[in-house]
């Protein structure tokens, strides 16, 4: 379990930009692992001997109360997310698929050097609603800047494209949101936090014409949120609150999310980390906070009455949505580095070793488990589960 000194040192090194290295602690032989966002999103070794232990619920002879039944076929699922009630998948182009398996559209292929940034982690740049589908496109090298592209929500025809500076510092778009007639997104790069000069940019949703921008001198921006005339910009260890109309900074809050994106639910913002916080919107006042005692590795999943996060040691942790009281914890084999998914009273989680597990919201009862493939992604929409490894979408049924 990390000590308070470990947490402080990890935070210090992240802030000054020393990442992806083993940093020796002065005067002792213990070490901590400092990771970049790229490490956070890739296959990693499990968190020591404890994370290799099987779940207490592991029982190969158990009869589960949930089953997955083949619903329809979907070939070559590459990258995966849900938005506006549908599945979105793609790399060199985007395909929109309804939960009944009907393909709504497939865009034309992107420019040769660009790919869509669609992911279940903090790199997901997709935003879709009735006005359009908006997604960040990343170049294969530093010679070009990232692009934000708008597509017709029904036909997939491209409406406009806006390009970021080709300076090697803005080749990724990792957060996108919309308000009224504006698309707001954050562009940055890879590397360490001190190497960043991120830009939060607002463009007209109909034309892509820039309206305003906010520039920063360092750090990453995992999330953007809009509520009641305010823009919330989530950095790795700060939450900046702006007046949306004037872009005037209202307040700055300390948070402990790292690279994990916060999650808004109504008038609350749930910030993951070794300390999980529930903040009231639009004030940012703290409703509750709880020390997890573990290294949280995911964005939160919001249930009907609970909030859930996954950890590097393979734990899924559940807390009361209104009070922060710990409800239960369960364990799977391997790191949990993809956000849990809540659907119909069930919490679904994938481990980097390749297991798909489902737990009941109220009690943490193990309802389903199977081995899929290492480092797979999955999504659930309208009781249909689709993953990036099998060419089949599954209906979730109770036995």
C-alpha positions as CSV (number, residue, x, y, z in Angstrom):
1,X,0.0,0.0,0.0
2,X,1.5,3.4,-0.9
3,X,2.5,5.6,2.0
4,X,1.9,9.3,2.3
5,X,5.5,9.9,1.4
6,X,5.2,7.7,-1.7
7,X,2.2,9.7,-2.8
8,X,3.9,13.0,-2.3
9,X,7.0,12.0,-4.1
10,X,5.0,10.5,-7.0
11,X,3.0,13.7,-7.3
12,X,6.2,15.9,-7.2
13,X,7.9,13.9,-10.0
14,X,4.8,13.9,-12.1
15,X,4.5,17.7,-11.8
16,X,8.1,18.3,-12.7
17,X,7.9,16.0,-15.6
18,X,10.0,13.0,-14.6
19,X,8.0,10.1,-16.0
20,X,8.4,6.5,-17.2
21,X,11.4,5.9,-14.9
22,X,12.1,4.1,-11.6
23,X,13.0,6.8,-9.1
24,X,15.1,5.8,-6.1
25,X,14.1,7.1,-2.7
26,X,16.9,8.9,-1.0
27,X,18.4,6.9,1.9
28,X,16.6,3.6,1.2
29,X,16.2,0.8,-1.3
30,X,12.5,1.1,-1.9
31,X,11.4,2.5,-5.3
32,X,8.2,3.8,-6.9
33,X,7.2,3.6,-10.5
34,X,6.5,6.9,-12.2
35,X,4.3,6.4,-15.3
36,X,3.4,8.6,-18.3
37,X,-0.2,8.6,-19.7
38,X,1.1,6.3,-22.4
39,X,2.1,3.8,-19.7
40,X,-1.3,4.2,-18.1
41,X,-3.0,3.2,-21.3
42,X,-0.8,0.3,-22.4
43,X,-0.1,-3.2,-21.1
44,X,1.6,-3.1,-17.8
45,X,3.0,-5.5,-15.3
46,X,0.7,-6.2,-12.4
47,X,1.2,-4.3,-9.1
48,X,3.6,-6.8,-7.4
49,X,2.9,-10.2,-6.0
50,X,-0.4,-9.2,-4.4
51,X,-2.0,-8.4,-7.8
52,X,-1.3,-11.9,-9.1
53,X,-3.5,-13.5,-6.5
54,X,-6.8,-14.8,-7.7
55,X,-10.1,-13.2,-6.6
56,X,-11.7,-14.5,-3.5
57,X,-14.7,-15.3,-5.6
58,X,-12.8,-17.3,-8.1
59,X,-14.5,-20.7,-8.6
60,X,-14.4,-22.3,-12.0
61,X,-17.3,-24.6,-11.1
62,X,-19.6,-21.7,-10.3
63,X,-22.8,-21.3,-12.2
64,X,-23.2,-17.6,-13.0
65,X,-26.5,-15.8,-13.0
66,X,-25.7,-13.9,-16.2
67,X,-25.0,-15.3,-19.6
68,X,-23.9,-13.7,-22.9
69,X,-25.9,-14.8,-26.0
70,X,-24.7,-14.0,-29.5
71,X,-26.8,-11.2,-31.0
72,X,-25.1,-10.1,-34.2
73,X,-21.8,-10.2,-36.0
74,X,-19.3,-7.3,-36.3
75,X,-16.0,-7.8,-38.0
76,X,-12.8,-6.0,-37.4
77,X,-13.8,-4.0,-34.3
78,X,-10.8,-1.7,-33.7
79,X,-11.0,0.9,-30.9
80,X,-14.4,1.2,-29.3
81,X,-16.6,3.7,-27.5
82,X,-20.3,4.5,-27.0
83,X,-22.0,7.9,-27.5
84,X,-25.4,9.2,-28.3
85,X,-26.9,5.7,-27.8
86,X,-24.7,3.9,-30.3
87,X,-21.4,2.1,-30.7
88,X,-18.5,3.9,-32.4
89,X,-15.5,2.0,-33.7
90,X,-12.6,2.8,-35.9
91,X,-9.0,3.8,-36.6
92,X,-8.5,5.1,-40.1
93,X,-12.3,5.7,-40.4
94,X,-15.2,5.7,-38.0
95,X,-18.2,3.3,-38.1
96,X,-21.4,4.0,-36.2
97,X,-23.4,1.0,-35.2
98,X,-26.8,0.9,-33.4
99,X,-27.3,-1.7,-30.6
100,X,-29.4,-3.8,-33.0
101,X,-26.4,-4.3,-35.2
102,X,-27.4,-1.9,-38.0
103,X,-24.6,0.2,-39.4
104,X,-25.7,3.8,-39.3
105,X,-22.7,5.1,-41.3
106,X,-19.1,4.6,-42.1
107,X,-17.0,7.7,-42.8
108,X,-14.6,7.9,-45.7
109,X,-11.1,7.0,-44.9
110,X,-9.1,9.7,-43.1
111,X,-6.0,11.3,-44.5
112,X,-3.2,8.7,-44.7
113,X,-1.2,9.9,-41.7
114,X,-4.2,10.4,-39.3
115,X,-6.2,8.1,-37.0
116,X,-9.2,8.5,-34.8
117,X,-8.7,8.9,-31.1
118,X,-11.4,6.6,-29.7
119,X,-10.7,4.8,-26.5
120,X,-12.3,3.8,-23.3
121,X,-9.6,5.5,-21.3
122,X,-8.7,9.1,-21.0
123,X,-7.6,9.4,-24.6
124,X,-11.2,9.2,-25.9
125,X,-11.9,12.4,-27.9
126,X,-15.3,11.3,-29.3
127,X,-18.4,13.4,-28.6
128,X,-21.7,12.8,-30.4
129,X,-25.2,14.1,-30.1
130,X,-28.1,15.1,-32.4
131,X,-26.0,18.0,-33.8
132,X,-23.1,16.0,-35.0
133,X,-20.3,13.6,-34.3
134,X,-17.1,15.3,-33.3
135,X,-13.8,13.4,-32.9
136,X,-10.1,14.2,-32.6
137,X,-7.7,12.8,-35.3
138,X,-4.1,12.3,-34.4
139,X,-1.1,12.3,-36.9
140,X,1.4,9.5,-37.0
141,X,4.3,11.9,-36.4
142,X,5.1,15.4,-35.1
143,X,5.2,17.0,-38.5
144,X,1.4,17.7,-38.3
145,X,-0.9,19.0,-35.7
146,X,-4.0,17.1,-34.4
147,X,-7.3,17.8,-36.1
148,X,-10.9,18.0,-34.8
149,X,-13.4,16.8,-37.4
150,X,-17.2,17.2,-37.4
151,X,-19.4,14.6,-39.2
152,X,-23.1,14.5,-39.9
153,X,-24.7,12.3,-37.2
154,X,-26.8,10.3,-39.8
155,X,-24.7,10.1,-43.0
156,X,-21.2,10.4,-41.6
157,X,-20.3,13.0,-44.2
158,X,-17.5,15.3,-43.0
159,X,-18.7,18.9,-42.4
160,X,-15.5,20.6,-41.4
161,X,-12.0,20.1,-40.0
162,X,-9.9,22.3,-37.7
163,X,-6.2,21.7,-37.4
164,X,-3.9,22.3,-34.4
165,X,-0.4,23.9,-34.7
166,X,2.2,21.6,-36.3
167,X,4.7,22.3,-33.5
168,X,5.1,18.8,-32.0
169,X,3.2,19.9,-28.9
170,X,-0.4,19.6,-30.1
171,X,-0.7,16.3,-31.9
172,X,-3.3,14.7,-29.7
173,X,-6.9,15.7,-28.7
174,X,-7.9,13.8,-25.6
175,X,-11.1,15.6,-24.4
176,X,-14.0,17.0,-26.3
177,X,-17.3,18.5,-25.2
178,X,-20.1,20.7,-26.6
179,X,-22.3,23.5,-25.3
180,X,-24.9,25.4,-27.4
181,X,-23.0,26.3,-30.6
182,X,-19.5,25.5,-29.4
183,X,-17.3,22.5,-29.6
184,X,-14.6,22.7,-26.9
185,X,-11.6,20.5,-26.9
186,X,-8.1,20.1,-25.4
187,X,-5.0,19.5,-27.5
188,X,-1.6,18.4,-26.2
189,X,1.2,15.9,-26.9
190,X,2.9,12.9,-25.3
191,X,5.9,12.9,-23.0
192,X,6.0,14.4,-19.5
193,X,3.8,17.0,-17.9
194,X,6.5,19.7,-18.0
195,X,6.9,19.2,-21.8
196,X,3.3,20.2,-22.4
197,X,1.8,23.4,-23.6
198,X,-1.9,22.4,-23.8
199,X,-4.6,24.5,-25.4
200,X,-8.3,24.4,-24.7
201,X,-10.0,25.7,-27.8
202,X,-13.6,26.5,-28.6
203,X,-14.8,26.4,-32.2
204,X,-18.2,27.1,-33.8
205,X,-20.0,23.7,-34.1
206,X,-21.4,24.6,-37.5
207,X,-18.3,25.9,-39.3
208,X,-15.3,24.9,-37.1
209,X,-14.2,28.6,-36.9
210,X,-12.3,29.3,-33.7
211,X,-14.0,31.5,-31.1
212,X,-11.5,31.6,-28.3
213,X,-8.7,29.6,-26.6
214,X,-7.0,29.2,-23.3
215,X,-3.3,28.4,-23.3
216,X,-1.3,26.6,-20.6
217,X,2.4,26.3,-19.9
218,X,2.5,22.7,-18.7
219,X,0.5,19.6,-17.6
220,X,-2.0,17.3,-19.2
221,X,-5.8,17.8,-19.5
222,X,-7.7,14.5,-19.1
223,X,-11.2,16.0,-19.0
224,X,-13.5,18.9,-19.8
225,X,-16.9,19.5,-18.3
226,X,-19.6,22.1,-18.7
227,X,-22.3,22.9,-16.2
228,X,-24.4,26.0,-15.5
229,X,-22.3,28.5,-17.4
230,X,-19.0,27.2,-16.2
231,X,-16.2,25.3,-17.8
232,X,-14.3,22.8,-15.7
233,X,-10.8,22.0,-16.9
234,X,-9.3,18.9,-15.3
235,X,-5.6,18.8,-15.1
236,X,-3.7,16.0,-13.5
237,X,-3.7,17.6,-10.0
238,X,-5.9,20.6,-10.4
239,X,-9.5,21.4,-11.4
240,X,-9.8,24.9,-12.9
241,X,-13.2,26.5,-13.0
242,X,-13.9,29.3,-15.6
243,X,-16.8,31.5,-16.5
244,X,-17.8,30.0,-19.9
245,X,-18.8,33.3,-21.4
246,X,-15.7,35.3,-20.5
247,X,-13.1,32.5,-19.9
248,X,-12.3,34.3,-16.6
249,X,-10.8,31.9,-14.1
250,X,-13.1,31.7,-11.1
251,X,-11.4,29.2,-8.8
252,X,-8.7,26.5,-8.7
253,X,-9.2,23.3,-6.7
254,X,-6.6,20.6,-5.7
255,X,-7.5,17.1,-6.9
256,X,-5.7,13.7,-7.0
257,X,-6.9,12.2,-10.3
258,X,-3.6,11.9,-12.2
259,X,-4.4,10.8,-15.7
260,X,-7.9,9.4,-14.9
261,X,-10.8,11.4,-16.2
262,X,-13.4,12.6,-13.7
263,X,-17.1,11.7,-14.3
264,X,-20.0,14.1,-14.1
265,X,-23.4,12.8,-12.9
266,X,-26.1,15.5,-12.7
267,X,-24.9,18.2,-10.5
268,X,-22.0,16.2,-9.1
269,X,-18.5,15.6,-10.4
270,X,-16.7,12.4,-9.2
271,X,-12.9,12.7,-9.2
272,X,-11.0,9.4,-9.0
273,X,-7.7,8.9,-7.3
274,X,-6.2,7.5,-4.1
275,X,-8.6,10.0,-2.6
276,X,-12.0,9.9,-4.4
277,X,-13.9,13.2,-4.2
278,X,-17.5,14.1,-4.9
279,X,-17.8,17.8,-5.8
280,X,-21.0,19.8,-6.1
281,X,-21.5,21.7,-9.3
282,X,-21.2,24.5,-10.2
283,X,-19.5,25.6,-7.0
284,X,-16.9,22.8,-6.8
285,X,-17.6,22.4,-3.1
286,X,-16.7,19.0,-1.7
287,X,-19.6,16.8,-0.8
288,X,-17.4,14.0,0.5
289,X,-14.0,12.5,0.0
290,X,-12.6,9.0,0.9
291,X,-9.1,7.6,1.1
292,X,-9.0,4.4,-0.9
293,X,-5.7,3.2,0.4
294,X,-5.0,1.8,-3.1
295,X,-3.6,3.0,-6.4
296,X,-6.7,3.8,-8.4
297,X,-6.1,3.3,-12.2
298,X,-9.4,4.2,-13.8
299,X,-12.1,6.8,-14.3
300,X,-15.1,6.1,-12.2
301,X,-18.3,4.3,-13.2
302,X,-21.5,5.8,-11.9
303,X,-24.2,3.4,-10.8
304,X,-27.7,4.0,-9.5
305,X,-26.6,4.3,-5.9
306,X,-22.9,3.7,-6.1
307,X,-19.6,4.8,-7.7
308,X,-16.9,2.3,-8.7
309,X,-13.2,2.5,-9.6
310,X,-10.5,-0.1,-10.5
311,X,-7.0,-0.3,-9.1
312,X,-3.5,-1.5,-10.2
313,X,-3.7,-4.4,-7.8
314,X,-6.9,-5.7,-9.5
315,X,-9.5,-4.5,-7.0
316,X,-12.9,-3.1,-8.0
317,X,-14.0,-0.7,-5.2
318,X,-17.6,0.4,-4.6
319,X,-18.7,3.5,-2.6
320,X,-22.0,5.0,-1.8
321,X,-22.9,7.7,-4.3
322,X,-24.2,10.1,-1.7
323,X,-22.0,9.6,1.3
324,X,-18.7,8.0,0.1
325,X,-19.2,5.1,2.5
326,X,-17.3,2.0,1.3
327,X,-19.8,-0.7,0.2
328,X,-17.5,-3.5,-1.0
329,X,-14.4,-4.5,-2.8
330,X,-13.7,-7.4,-5.0
331,X,-10.6,-8.6,-6.8
332,X,-9.7,-10.0,-10.2
333,X,-6.5,-11.2,-11.7
334,X,-4.4,-8.5,-13.2
335,X,-4.4,-4.7,-13.4
336,X,-7.7,-2.9,-13.9
337,X,-6.7,0.0,-16.2
338,X,-9.9,0.5,-18.2
339,X,-12.9,2.2,-16.6
340,X,-15.6,-0.1,-15.2
341,X,-18.9,0.0,-17.0
342,X,-22.3,0.1,-15.1
343,X,-25.4,-1.2,-16.8
344,X,-28.7,-2.4,-15.4
345,X,-27.6,-2.9,-11.8
346,X,-24.3,-4.7,-12.8
347,X,-20.7,-3.5,-12.7
348,X,-18.6,-4.9,-15.6
349,X,-14.8,-4.8,-15.5
350,X,-12.0,-6.0,-17.8
351,X,-8.5,-6.8,-16.5
352,X,-5.3,-6.4,-18.6
353,X,-4.8,-10.1,-18.3
354,X,-7.9,-10.6,-20.3
355,X,-10.8,-11.5,-17.9
356,X,-14.3,-10.0,-18.2
357,X,-16.1,-10.0,-14.9
358,X,-19.5,-8.7,-13.7
359,X,-20.5,-7.9,-10.1
360,X,-23.9,-6.9,-8.6
361,X,-24.1,-3.3,-7.6
362,X,-25.5,-3.8,-4.1
363,X,-23.5,-6.7,-2.8
364,X,-20.5,-7.2,-5.1
365,X,-21.7,-10.7,-5.9
366,X,-19.8,-12.2,-8.8
367,X,-22.4,-12.7,-11.6
368,X,-20.2,-13.5,-14.6
369,X,-16.6,-14.2,-15.5
370,X,-14.8,-15.4,-18.7
371,X,-11.4,-15.1,-20.3
372,X,-11.4,-13.0,-23.5
373,X,-7.9,-11.8,-24.4
374,X,-5.2,-9.6,-22.9
375,X,-5.7,-5.9,-23.1
376,X,-9.1,-6.0,-24.8
377,X,-11.7,-3.2,-24.7
378,X,-15.4,-3.5,-24.4
379,X,-18.5,-1.3,-24.4
380,X,-22.2,-1.8,-23.4
381,X,-25.2,-0.1,-24.9
382,X,-28.9,-1.1,-24.5
383,X,-28.0,-4.5,-22.9
384,X,-25.6,-5.3,-25.8
385,X,-21.9,-6.0,-25.1
386,X,-19.4,-5.5,-27.8
387,X,-15.6,-6.0,-27.5
388,X,-12.5,-5.5,-29.6
389,X,-11.5,-9.2,-29.7
390,X,-14.5,-11.2,-30.8
391,X,-16.4,-10.7,-34.0
392,X,-19.7,-10.9,-32.2
393,X,-22.0,-8.7,-30.2
394,X,-23.7,-10.3,-27.2
395,X,-27.0,-9.8,-25.5
396,X,-26.7,-9.8,-21.7
397,X,-29.3,-12.1,-20.2
398,X,-30.2,-13.2,-16.7
399,X,-30.4,-17.0,-16.4
